[in-house]
Amino acid sequence: AGAIECKLDLPPEQAPRGIALIAHPHPLYGGTMDNKVVQTLARTFVGLGYVCARMNFRGVGASAGTHDAGIGETDDIALLYEHMTEHYPGLPVALSGFSFGTFVQSRLQRQLAAQGKPAERLVLVGCAAGKWDLAEVPADTIVIHGEQDDTIPLADVLDWARPQDLPVIVIPGADHFFHRKLHHIRQLVTAMWRD
């Protein structure tokens, strides 16, 4: 659709150990690459030694085009994947997303797996199950959801996760945007990634 606005976060004073691509929440409801959950995920991955790329989906900020219900957005982040793997060859790639971004990342993972190059691991926060048709994800995917999420009910996430036998980490008292609970995301991902 044209130019894509991106931000790149680099681990300080070290060669990156991997690439992390972070996808933001729904563009039609104010979602951007500067969303606080997206920024928390980016800081977390940088802390783990990853070079982290965030992008504004088409029609957001300085990115060209218009919203495409996740189809064009998947194409856009696939293009970012190609760009990052060309610039950082040989590094594993982690996919992470928040809300609508989880739908896009599940689609990208399905494409990458079909091409024989699946992502190293996924982190899905405020999973968009029930609102969009999320693809199945690998068994080691980290899924974090707020107990009091009124945008995407926890029950919908559990209904999506149950047939996959996929654990879901529930943050007590957290709403969809993890107000005053962002530190839990960082702590959980950091601890589980190192394991």
N, C-alpha and C positions, 0 to 999 in steps of 0.2 A: 504493500500500500504506500510505500515511500519511506522516508527517513524515520528511524526509531530513536527516541531519546533514551539514553542509558546512563547509569552511574556505575563506577567501578570502585570497589573497596579492596585495598591490598593489605595483606598481613605485614605488620611493621618489621623491617630489618631481617627478613627471612625469605627464602624461596618458597613459594606456595606448595602445599602438599596435595592440593586438589582445587577444583573449580566448583563453586556453588552458584546456581541460578535461582533467583528468588522471584516469585510471581505475586502480583498484588491483588487486592480485592476488586469487586465489580466496578468497572469504569463508570457505569451509569448512576452509581450511588456514591460517587466521590472517591473511589479507589485510585490510588497512585502509588508509585514506587517509593514515596516518602511517608506512606502509612506507618504508624508507630510499631505495629507488629512486624511489618516487612523490615523496618530498620533494626528491630530487635533480632530478627533472624540473621540479617546481614552482619551485625556486630558479633553474634554468636559464632558464625562460620569464620569470620576473620580471626576471632580468638582461637579457633581450632586450626588456624594456619591455611585457610582457604582464600583464594582470590574470589571475590564475590561480585557478581553482576546482577544489577536490578535494571528493569526497563519499564517505561510507560507503555502500556498496550496501545494499539492503534486508536487515534482520536483523543488521547489523553496527553496533556502538557504539549510538548513540542513534537510528539509522534504523529505522523501523517495518518490519514484514513479515518474510518468510522468503525464503531463497535460491530463485531461480527459474531456475537453469541458463542464465543469460545473457539470457533473454527479458525478464523483468521489469526486469533491470538495465539493459538497453538502453532500456526505457521511462523508467526513472529518470534516466538521463543525458541522454536527449532532453528531459525536463522541465527539467533543469538548463540545457541549451542554450537553451531558450526563455526561461527566467528571465534568463540572462546577456545574451542578445541584446536583450531588452527594456530592461535596465538600462544597457547599453552599446551603443546602436543604431549601426549603420553600421560597426562594427569587424569585421575578419576573425576567424575562429575556427579555432584549431588544436586538433587532437585528439591526445592522447597516452595511452598505456597501458603497463602492465607485466604480463606473463604473461596471466592471465585477462582483465585489462583490455584487452589488445590485441584479443581476440575481441569484446568489447563495443564497442570503438571502431570496429572494421572493420564491424560491423553498423550502427552509427550513421551512419558515412560512407556506406554503401550507401543508407540511408533518406534522408539529406540530399541525396545526388546525385539520387535519384529525384524529390525535391521541387524540384530545380533550384537548390539552395543548398549545394553541396558545401563541405566544410571547406577552409580555405586550404592546409593541409598536415597530414600525420600523422607522428608519431614513435612507433614500436612497439619496445619493449625486452623482451627475453626472450619473443619472439613465441610465442604458444600454438598454432602450427601443429601438426597431428597429434593434439593433444588435443581441439581443438574445430574446427568447420568455419568457419575464417576466410574472410570475404568477400575478393574481390579488392580491391586498393587502388590508388590512383593511382601513376604511375611515379615521382613525386618523393618518395614516402614514404621516411622514414629508418628503416631496420630495423637494430637493433643486437642482437647475440646473443653469448653467452659460448661460447668454444671448448669448455669443459669442463662445459657445462650438462647435468646428469644428470636434470633434471626434464623438459625439452623438448629432445631431442637436436637438435643442429645439422643433422643429415641431414634431419630432418622439416621444418625451416624452409626448407632449400634446396629440398626437393621441392615445397613450397608456392610459393616464390619463382620457381623456374625457369620454369614456364609463363607467368609474367607478365614475364619478363626483368627481374626486380626485384633490384637489388644488395642484398647483405646484408653489413653491417660486422661482422666477427668480432673480438672482443677476446681475444687470446691469454691462456690461463691463467684466464679468468674463469669462475666457476660461475654458477648460475642467479641468485643474488642479488648478483652482482658484488662480492663481498667484496674490499675493498681495491682495487677497480677503478672505483668510482663516478665518480672524476674524469674518466675517459675518456668517460663518457656526457655529462657537462656540456661538455667540450671539443669533442667531435664535433658535438653538436647546435648549439652556439653557432657553430662555424665554418661548418657546412653551412647554417644558417639565414641567416647574413649573405651567403653566396654566392647 
